[in-house]
Structures are given as structure tokens and as C-alpha cells.
């Protein structure tokens, strides 16, 4: 298990300090190393708003984090562990657009030079992957890069088109006659 870091859809934070939550991956890490991991995971804004910064205890006395903020703390944990294999299971599922952008930046640090298995429904999450496997009814229907899959005009291309259409959809004003 020391060779693999996991970041799951439903992140669990312990009712302890943010520092200890990050160090759960590597208990012998220094505070400086944990802060560097938090910075790489785009957590500076989280730490800045906490009463005791990285020493703030989460989950008590009204100190709670959003789903996207919890994901970034979990990413800091994985960055600190620095395992050669990373499994990301729907790691952006609970993120709002702002947190998703920050999580994507953190992915760049976490995944650099590593073997990554990313499970995702949000196509924007996998767009930059070296190889995308598209599953249909539990079977690999297509495999390739984002560009290759778009050029094939298959299942992935249809999903991408639907994704792009839905991303541009906005609620308009209803005019009553």
C-alpha cells in the first residue's frame, strides 16, 4: 500500500487538525513538508481562512469544509505521500466549478511522473490523459487520447458533444405574455 495513493469521491477527514489530516499519509512528515503539500494542492485559501491555519481542528465547533475543499486536503495528503501510483476515483465529483479548477491544478502536481488510474464521469477531468478507456455496459468500447477519440466520432465523441452542449446551457429569463 505504500506504493499507491488513493483519492476517492467521498473524502474522509478526521476530527483533528488540518496538519494531522494531511500527515495521515506520512506521519513522520514535518510541518513544513505538510504546508508544501497543501500549497501544491491549492489549499492556501483554505488555510488562510482558518482561525489557527493548518492547526485548526476540522469537524468541530462549526469548522467544516465544502466537498471541494475536503478534496483539496485529500490531494495534499496524496501529494505528501508521493507514491508512484495514484488512483483518483471520481475525485472532482463533489466540486463546484471553482474548486474543480483548483483540483485540476493540484492534479498536475500529484500526477507528474506517476502512473495514474483516473475514474471519472466528468470528461473535462480526463481530457489530458495519455490514454482514455471508454466503458459501455462494463466493456471497453473505445481507447485512445482525447483527440483520437474525437476523430473516431464514436461513443466518446458523442459524450463530448453532449458535455460541451450542457456546459454552455444557461437558465434564461422566461417571458410571460
Helices and strands as residue ranges (DSSP letters): E 4-7, H 18-23, H 31-40, H 44-49, G 53-55, H 67-81, E 85-89, H 97-111, E 115-119, H 123-126, E 132-136, E 139-144, H 146-152, H 155-168
